[in-house]
Amino acid sequence: MEILEAIILGIVQGLTEFLPVSSSGHLEIVKAIFGNEDVGELSMMTTVVLHFATALSTLVVFRKDVADILKGLFQFKINDELMFSLKIILSMIPAAFVGFFFDDLIDSFFHSQILLVGFMLLITGLLLFLADKAKNTNKDVSFKNAFIIGISQAIAILPGISRSGATIGTSVLLGIDREKSARFSFLMVVPLIFGKIAKDLLDGGFAGDNVPVVSLSLGFVAAFVTGLIACTWMISIVKKSKLTYFSYYCFIVGTIAIIWSVM
């Protein structure tokens, strides 16, 4: 993987992780444009590293929320912070189950599966379109809703299904406040990404002579910086009910990806 390609992939990841247009789907499209012939494992490694960068940018943007949660947990009593943390843990279960038992199958989706990406982008666009029509409320995330949102996150492992789009869209359709939906969506993925990184490190997934350390490092920095910008921007977009524009974008890119793959 060339340095320029890594930086572009990082920028694409940083922007699309938080914007509801599927970061993994866009990464696969950009790899295809570059003619990237990485084997599935290296392609998946690139995706995980860039997701790790945006997870860190999430922690920076929500540093006050994270600090409040940690302080609340160390009070060792039942409080709002403990309840929120339990909801985050509950939401992780579906994706963790899929990731643990179907890891090899998931890896196979991250290697030039442009036709799959195209169809999944169309589904993402439809979800965003429907979510933008839902009425805004002040409803908070319940334990039941947290699990349902977690199922959406598990489905969003597929490239082309936007994780933020799926989780925020599902939250809004469940009647949850838009700003609370965005906050929960962005924070719920952080433990999963850290868990995936830890698993790959323990399995030796980042070892070997074929790991492009310099390229991945530059891609990481690019994803982190652009992620800071996109995360802040996305919170404002969700509050202003502007998801429809992204649904149109997903319809257009998804259609182009399908046409590209069959030509």
C-alpha positions in Angstrom: 0.0 0.0 0.0 1.4 3.3 -1.1 1.8 6.3 1.3 -0.6 8.5 -0.8 -3.2 5.8 -0.8 -2.9 5.3 2.9 -3.4 9.1 3.6 -6.4 9.2 1.2 -7.9 6.1 2.9 -7.3 7.8 6.3 -9.1 11.0 5.2 -12.0 8.9 3.8 -12.3 6.9 7.0 -12.1 10.0 9.2 -14.9 11.7 7.3 -17.2 8.8 6.6 -16.9 7.1 10.1 -19.1 9.8 11.6 -21.1 10.9 8.5 -23.8 8.3 7.8 -22.4 7.0 4.5 -20.5 3.9 5.6 -16.8 4.3 6.2 -16.0 0.6 5.5 -18.0 0.8 2.2 -16.1 3.9 1.1 -12.8 2.3 2.1 -13.5 -0.7 -0.2 -14.5 1.6 -3.0 -11.4 3.7 -2.7 -9.2 0.5 -2.6 -10.9 -0.7 -5.8 -10.2 2.6 -7.5 -6.6 2.4 -6.5 -6.5 -1.2 -7.7 -5.5 -2.4 -4.2 -4.9 -6.2 -4.3 -4.2 -6.7 -0.6 -5.3 -10.0 0.7 -8.3 -10.0 2.9 -6.4 -10.0 6.2 -4.3 -7.0 5.3 -7.3 -5.2 3.9 -9.2 -5.9 7.1 -6.1 -4.7 9.1 -6.1 -1.4 7.3 -9.8 -1.0 8.1 -9.3 -1.8 11.8 -6.4 0.6 12.2 -8.2 3.5 10.6 -11.3 2.7 12.7 -9.0 2.8 15.8 -8.0 6.3 14.8 -11.5 7.5 14.6 -12.3 5.8 18.0 -9.6 7.9 19.5 -11.0 11.1 17.9 -14.4 10.1 19.4 -12.8 10.0 22.9 -11.3 13.5 22.3 -14.6 15.0 21.2 -16.6 13.4 24.0 -13.8 13.7 26.6 -16.1 15.4 29.1 -18.7 12.8 28.7 -16.2 10.0 29.1 -14.6 11.7 32.2 -18.1 12.1 33.8 -18.8 8.4 33.1 -15.5 7.3 34.6 -16.0 9.5 37.7 -19.5 8.2 38.1 -18.4 4.6 37.9 -15.7 5.1 40.5 -18.3 6.2 43.0 -19.3 2.5 43.1 -23.0 3.1 43.4 -26.1 3.0 41.2 -26.2 6.3 39.3 -26.8 7.6 35.8 -23.2 6.9 34.7 -23.5 3.3 35.8 -26.8 2.9 33.9 -25.4 4.5 30.8 -22.3 2.2 30.9 -24.5 -0.9 31.3 -26.5 0.2 28.3 -23.3 0.6 26.3 -22.2 -2.9 27.4 -25.6 -4.4 26.4 -25.4 -2.7 23.0 -22.0 -4.3 22.4 -23.3 -7.9 22.8 -24.7 -8.5 19.2 -21.6 -7.1 17.4 -19.3 -8.9 19.8 -21.1 -12.1 19.1 -20.9 -11.7 15.4 -17.3 -10.6 15.5 -16.2 -13.5 17.7 -18.0 -16.4 15.9 -17.9 -15.1 12.3 -14.5 -13.3 12.1 -13.3 -15.2 9.1 -16.5 -14.6 7.2 -16.4 -10.9 8.0 -12.8 -10.7 6.7 -14.0 -12.1 3.3 -16.3 -9.1 2.9 -13.4 -6.7 2.9 -11.8 -7.6 -0.4 -13.2 -6.0 -3.5 -16.9 -6.8 -2.6 -18.1 -3.7 -4.5 -21.4 -5.2 -5.6 -22.2 -5.9 -1.9 -21.1 -2.4 -0.9 -23.4 -0.9 -3.5 -26.5 -2.8 -2.4 -25.8 -2.1 1.3 -25.4 1.6 0.6 -28.9 1.6 -0.9 -30.2 0.1 2.3 -28.3 2.7 4.3 -29.9 5.4 2.2 -33.4 4.1 2.8 -32.9 3.9 6.5 -31.6 7.5 6.6 -34.5 8.7 4.5 -37.0 7.1 6.9 -35.2 8.3 10.0 -35.2 11.9 8.9 -39.0 11.8 8.6 -39.4 10.7 12.2 -40.5 13.2 14.9 -38.0 14.4 17.3 -38.6 13.7 21.1 -36.8 14.0 24.4 -36.8 10.3 25.0 -33.7 8.7 26.4 -32.1 5.3 25.5 -33.6 2.5 27.4 -32.0 -1.0 28.0 -34.4 -2.5 25.4 -33.5 0.2 22.9 -29.8 -0.2 23.6 -30.0 -3.9 22.6 -32.0 -3.1 19.4 -29.5 -0.4 18.5 -26.7 -3.0 19.2 -28.3 -5.3 16.6 -28.2 -2.5 14.1 -24.5 -2.0 14.9 -23.9 -5.8 14.4 -25.5 -5.6 10.9 -23.4 -2.6 10.1 -20.3 -4.8 10.2 -21.2 -5.3 6.5 -19.3 -2.9 4.3 -21.8 -0.4 2.9 -24.1 -0.4 5.9 -23.2 2.8 7.7 -22.6 2.1 11.4 -23.5 5.7 12.5 -26.3 5.8 10.0 -27.7 2.4 11.2 -27.4 3.1 14.9 -28.5 6.8 14.8 -31.3 6.0 12.3 -32.6 3.1 14.5 -32.4 5.3 17.6 -34.4 8.1 15.9 -37.0 5.6 14.6 -37.3 4.3 18.1 -38.2 7.8 19.2 -35.0 8.7 21.0 -33.8 12.3 21.1 -31.5 13.0 18.1 -28.6 14.5 20.1 -28.8 11.6 22.6 -28.9 9.2 19.7 -25.7 10.6 18.2 -23.9 10.6 21.6 -24.9 7.0 22.3 -24.0 5.9 18.7 -20.5 7.4 18.8 -19.7 6.1 22.3 -21.0 2.6 21.9 -18.5 1.7 19.2 -15.4 2.7 21.0 -15.1 -0.4 23.3 -15.7 -2.7 20.3 -12.9 -1.1 18.3 -10.5 -1.3 21.2 -11.5 -4.9 21.7 -10.9 -5.7 18.1 -7.4 -4.1 18.2 -6.6 -6.1 21.4 -7.8 -9.4 19.8 -5.7 -8.8 16.7 -2.6 -8.0 18.8 -3.0 -11.1 20.8 -3.6 -13.2 17.7 -0.5 -11.7 16.0 -2.6 -10.0 13.4 -0.3 -7.0 13.2 2.9 -9.0 13.1 5.0 -10.0 10.1 7.0 -8.5 7.3 4.1 -7.6 5.2 2.6 -4.9 7.5 3.1 -1.4 5.9 3.9 0.4 9.2 4.7 3.8 7.7 1.7 3.9 5.4 -0.7 2.7 8.1 0.8 5.3 10.6 0.2 8.1 8.2 -3.3 6.8 7.4 -4.0 6.7 11.1 -3.0 10.3 11.6 -5.2 11.4 8.6 -8.2 9.5 10.0 -7.7 10.9 13.5 -7.6 14.6 12.4 -10.4 14.4 9.9 -12.4 12.3 12.5 -12.2 15.2 15.0 -13.8 17.5 12.4 -16.4 15.1 11.1 -17.6 14.0 14.6 -18.3 17.5 15.7 -20.0 18.3 12.4 -22.2 15.2 12.5 -23.6 16.1 15.9 -24.8 19.4 14.5 -26.3 17.7 11.4 -28.3 15.2 13.4 -29.8 17.9 15.6 -30.8 19.9 12.5 -32.5 16.8 10.9 -30.3 16.9 7.7 -30.0 13.1 7.2 -32.0 13.1 4.0 -29.1 14.7 2.1 -26.9 11.8 3.1 -29.6 9.3 2.0 -29.5 10.8 -1.5 -25.7 10.6 -1.5 -25.9 6.9 -0.5 -28.4 6.2 -3.3 -26.1 7.8 -5.8 -22.9 6.2 -4.7 -24.5 2.8 -4.2 -25.9 2.9 -7.7 -22.5 3.9 -9.1 -20.9 1.0 -7.2 -23.3 -1.5 -8.5 -22.8 -0.3 -12.1 -19.0 -0.3 -11.6 -19.0 -3.9 -10.3 -21.0 -5.4 -13.2 -19.2 -3.6 -16.0 
